[in-house]
Amino acid sequence: MSQAAEVTDSQWESAVLESDLPVFIDFWAEWCAPCRAMGPYVDKLAQEYQGKLKVLKINTQDNPEVPSRYGITAIPTFLVIKKGEVVKQMVGSQPYDALKKVVDAAIK
């Protein structure tokens, strides 16, 4: 079971855009091997930054509206959203340290 909560198209507004905390979103799909490989890093972020960062996953296959709105054309893609605005976007597999660096900058 993932440490990151699943979010859907219909929950996006309240869960992400209206969040008081910065939000780290993992755009993924079940069939995507690199997405599955990044899963443990996303879970680790959720544990490490609990209370400082909201870590969510959105399945792009089941929820096409939000990825389309943000121009997500490749997965995994990671967004950091603060006060409803995208402050960082990363595409493809990333080392954990790169994810952590981006998160640290967003929660300051």
TINUTI-737617 format. One record per residue (C-alpha): residue number from 1; chain; x, y, z. Coordinates in nm, 3 decimals, padded with zeros to 5 digits. Layout:
// TINUTI-737617
{voba = NUM&guro = A&east = X&north = Y&up = Z}
...
***
This chain:
// TINUTI-737617
{voba = 1&guro = A&east = 00.000&north = 00.000&up = 00.000}
{voba = 2&guro = A&east = 00.136&north = 00.336&up = -00.099}
{voba = 3&guro = A&east = 00.208&north = 00.609&up = 00.157}
{voba = 4&guro = A&east = 00.091&north = 00.862&up = -00.102}
{voba = 5&guro = A&east = -00.286&north = 00.914&up = -00.124}
{voba = 6&guro = A&east = -00.460&north = 00.866&up = -00.457}
{voba = 7&guro = A&east = -00.635&north = 01.171&up = -00.600}
{voba = 8&guro = A&east = -00.889&north = 01.180&up = -00.885}
{voba = 9&guro = A&east = -00.994&north = 01.441&up = -01.139}
{voba = 10&guro = A&east = -01.298&north = 01.526&up = -00.926}
{voba = 11&guro = A&east = -01.091&north = 01.567&up = -00.606}
{voba = 12&guro = A&east = -00.817&north = 01.779&up = -00.767}
{voba = 13&guro = A&east = -00.955&north = 02.122&up = -00.677}
{voba = 14&guro = A&east = -01.001&north = 02.052&up = -00.305}
{voba = 15&guro = A&east = -00.707&north = 01.813&up = -00.253}
{voba = 16&guro = A&east = -00.444&north = 02.004&up = -00.452}
{voba = 17&guro = A&east = -00.536&north = 02.359&up = -00.550}
{voba = 18&guro = A&east = -00.691&north = 02.448&up = -00.214}
{voba = 19&guro = A&east = -00.424&north = 02.276&up = -00.002}
{voba = 20&guro = A&east = -00.259&north = 02.479&up = 00.274}
{voba = 21&guro = A&east = 00.054&north = 02.265&up = 00.235}
{voba = 22&guro = A&east = 00.271&north = 02.241&up = -00.076}
{voba = 23&guro = A&east = 00.166&north = 01.936&up = -00.282}
{voba = 24&guro = A&east = 00.391&north = 01.683&up = -00.457}
{voba = 25&guro = A&east = 00.199&north = 01.494&up = -00.727}
{voba = 26&guro = A&east = 00.309&north = 01.176&up = -00.900}
{voba = 27&guro = A&east = 00.140&north = 01.133&up = -01.240}
{voba = 28&guro = A&east = 00.160&north = 00.759&up = -01.307}
{voba = 29&guro = A&east = -00.013&north = 00.453&up = -01.454}
{voba = 30&guro = A&east = -00.022&north = 00.087&up = -01.352}
{voba = 31&guro = A&east = 00.138&north = -00.033&up = -01.678}
{voba = 32&guro = A&east = 00.433&north = 00.211&up = -01.655}
{voba = 33&guro = A&east = 00.747&north = 00.033&up = -01.528}
{voba = 34&guro = A&east = 00.943&north = 00.357&up = -01.453}
{voba = 35&guro = A&east = 00.637&north = 00.481&up = -01.259}
{voba = 36&guro = A&east = 00.633&north = 00.166&up = -01.048}
{voba = 37&guro = A&east = 01.011&north = 00.196&up = -00.995}
{voba = 38&guro = A&east = 00.963&north = 00.551&up = -00.859}
{voba = 39&guro = A&east = 00.691&north = 00.436&up = -00.617}
{voba = 40&guro = A&east = 00.924&north = 00.368&up = -00.321}
{voba = 41&guro = A&east = 01.078&north = 00.717&up = -00.356}
{voba = 42&guro = A&east = 00.733&north = 00.877&up = -00.358}
{voba = 43&guro = A&east = 00.638&north = 00.675&up = -00.048}
{voba = 44&guro = A&east = 00.961&north = 00.779&up = 00.123}
{voba = 45&guro = A&east = 00.883&north = 01.147&up = 00.054}
{voba = 46&guro = A&east = 00.535&north = 01.100&up = 00.202}
{voba = 47&guro = A&east = 00.683&north = 00.956&up = 00.521}
{voba = 48&guro = A&east = 00.976&north = 01.196&up = 00.551}
{voba = 49&guro = A&east = 00.774&north = 01.514&up = 00.493}
{voba = 50&guro = A&east = 00.456&north = 01.418&up = 00.677}
{voba = 51&guro = A&east = 00.289&north = 01.734&up = 00.809}
{voba = 52&guro = A&east = 00.498&north = 01.962&up = 00.584}
{voba = 53&guro = A&east = 00.404&north = 01.832&up = 00.237}
{voba = 54&guro = A&east = 00.104&north = 01.659&up = 00.088}
{voba = 55&guro = A&east = 00.216&north = 01.370&up = -00.136}
{voba = 56&guro = A&east = -00.042&north = 01.247&up = -00.386}
{voba = 57&guro = A&east = -00.058&north = 01.014&up = -00.686}
{voba = 58&guro = A&east = -00.293&north = 01.046&up = -00.982}
{voba = 59&guro = A&east = -00.345&north = 00.757&up = -01.221}
{voba = 60&guro = A&east = -00.336&north = 00.919&up = -01.566}
{voba = 61&guro = A&east = -00.522&north = 00.631&up = -01.729}
{voba = 62&guro = A&east = -00.820&north = 00.655&up = -01.493}
{voba = 63&guro = A&east = -00.811&north = 01.036&up = -01.462}
{voba = 64&guro = A&east = -00.735&north = 01.196&up = -01.803}
{voba = 65&guro = A&east = -00.874&north = 01.545&up = -01.730}
{voba = 66&guro = A&east = -00.606&north = 01.679&up = -01.492}
{voba = 67&guro = A&east = -00.305&north = 01.547&up = -01.689}
{voba = 68&guro = A&east = -00.454&north = 01.705&up = -02.002}
{voba = 69&guro = A&east = -00.505&north = 02.039&up = -01.825}
{voba = 70&guro = A&east = -00.138&north = 02.043&up = -01.718}
{voba = 71&guro = A&east = 00.002&north = 01.921&up = -02.050}
{voba = 72&guro = A&east = 00.131&north = 01.592&up = -01.909}
{voba = 73&guro = A&east = 00.239&north = 01.385&up = -02.209}
{voba = 74&guro = A&east = 00.492&north = 01.150&up = -02.049}
{voba = 75&guro = A&east = 00.494&north = 00.957&up = -01.724}
{voba = 76&guro = A&east = 00.617&north = 00.951&up = -01.463}
{voba = 77&guro = A&east = 00.582&north = 01.327&up = -01.426}
{voba = 78&guro = A&east = 00.610&north = 01.499&up = -01.091}
{voba = 79&guro = A&east = 00.462&north = 01.839&up = -01.010}
{voba = 80&guro = A&east = 00.511&north = 02.050&up = -00.703}
{voba = 81&guro = A&east = 00.215&north = 02.283&up = -00.652}
{voba = 82&guro = A&east = 00.218&north = 02.559&up = -00.394}
{voba = 83&guro = A&east = -00.085&north = 02.784&up = -00.333}
{voba = 84&guro = A&east = -00.249&north = 02.645&up = -00.649}
{voba = 85&guro = A&east = 00.049&north = 02.722&up = -00.876}
{voba = 86&guro = A&east = 00.298&north = 02.479&up = -01.031}
{voba = 87&guro = A&east = 00.641&north = 02.569&up = -00.891}
{voba = 88&guro = A&east = 00.832&north = 02.274&up = -01.035}
{voba = 89&guro = A&east = 00.784&north = 01.998&up = -01.292}
{voba = 90&guro = A&east = 01.008&north = 01.695&up = -01.346}
{voba = 91&guro = A&east = 00.961&north = 01.432&up = -01.614}
{voba = 92&guro = A&east = 01.095&north = 01.077&up = -01.604}
{voba = 93&guro = A&east = 01.273&north = 00.875&up = -01.339}
{voba = 94&guro = A&east = 01.463&north = 01.087&up = -01.089}
{voba = 95&guro = A&east = 01.715&north = 01.009&up = -00.817}
{voba = 96&guro = A&east = 01.569&north = 01.048&up = -00.468}
{voba = 97&guro = A&east = 01.807&north = 01.334&up = -00.390}
{voba = 98&guro = A&east = 01.670&north = 01.533&up = -00.687}
{voba = 99&guro = A&east = 01.312&north = 01.491&up = -00.562}
{voba = 100&guro = A&east = 01.418&north = 01.587&up = -00.210}
{voba = 101&guro = A&east = 01.598&north = 01.900&up = -00.333}
{voba = 102&guro = A&east = 01.288&north = 02.022&up = -00.516}
{voba = 103&guro = A&east = 01.066&north = 01.949&up = -00.216}
{voba = 104&guro = A&east = 01.302&north = 02.125&up = 00.024}
{voba = 105&guro = A&east = 01.291&north = 02.438&up = -00.195}
{voba = 106&guro = A&east = 00.909&north = 02.428&up = -00.203}
{voba = 107&guro = A&east = 00.852&north = 02.394&up = 00.172}
{voba = 108&guro = A&east = 01.076&north = 02.685&up = 00.272}
***
